[in-house]
Amino acid sequence: MTRLEEIVRLLEGGTLPLEESLALFEEGVKLSRRCLTVLNEAERKVERLVGRGERTEPFDLPDAEAEP
């Protein structure tokens, strides 16, 4: 997450050359997908702990944490 936040900051700065921006964007997409995979795995673990077949409700996050 720290690296992903750094990439966003760099890209939002708008001072990087196009080639570097594209490379960072690609890295960011890969990191974002990895974070989603980890989150989905954690959700499945929670569902198994709560009970098989029972669907759990998503956690309510404060607004500051809800943004990717």
C-alpha positions in Angstrom: 0.0 0.0 0.0 2.8 2.4 0.8 4.3 2.0 -2.7 0.9 2.3 -4.3 0.4 5.6 -2.4 3.8 6.8 -3.5 3.0 6.0 -7.1 -0.3 7.9 -7.0 1.6 10.9 -5.4 4.2 10.9 -8.2 1.6 10.6 -11.0 -0.5 13.3 -9.5 2.5 15.6 -9.5 2.4 15.7 -13.2 6.1 16.3 -13.7 7.3 12.9 -14.9 8.1 12.1 -18.5 5.4 10.0 -20.3 7.5 6.8 -20.4 8.1 6.9 -16.6 4.5 7.8 -15.9 3.4 4.8 -18.0 5.8 2.5 -16.1 4.6 3.7 -12.8 1.0 3.4 -13.8 1.6 -0.3 -14.9 3.3 -1.0 -11.5 0.4 0.7 -9.7 -2.2 -1.5 -11.6 -0.2 -4.6 -10.6 0.0 -3.5 -7.0 -3.7 -2.7 -6.9 -4.6 -6.1 -8.2 -2.4 -7.7 -5.6 -4.0 -5.7 -2.8 -7.4 -6.8 -4.1 -6.3 -10.5 -4.1 -5.1 -10.2 -0.5 -8.3 -8.5 0.5 -10.5 -11.2 -1.1 -8.4 -13.9 0.5 -8.9 -12.3 3.9 -12.6 -12.0 3.3 -12.8 -15.7 2.5 -11.0 -16.5 5.7 -13.4 -14.4 7.7 -16.3 -16.1 6.1 -14.9 -19.5 7.0 -14.4 -18.4 10.6 -17.9 -17.0 10.9 -19.5 -20.0 9.4 -19.6 -22.0 6.2 -22.2 -20.8 3.8 -23.2 -17.8 5.8 -22.6 -14.5 4.1 -21.0 -11.7 6.1 -21.7 -8.0 5.7 -18.9 -5.8 4.6 -17.0 -3.8 7.2 -18.0 -0.1 7.5 -14.9 2.0 7.1 -14.5 5.6 8.0 -14.4 7.8 4.9 -10.7 8.3 5.1 -10.0 4.6 4.9 -12.6 3.8 2.3 -10.7 5.4 -0.6 -8.2 3.1 -2.4 
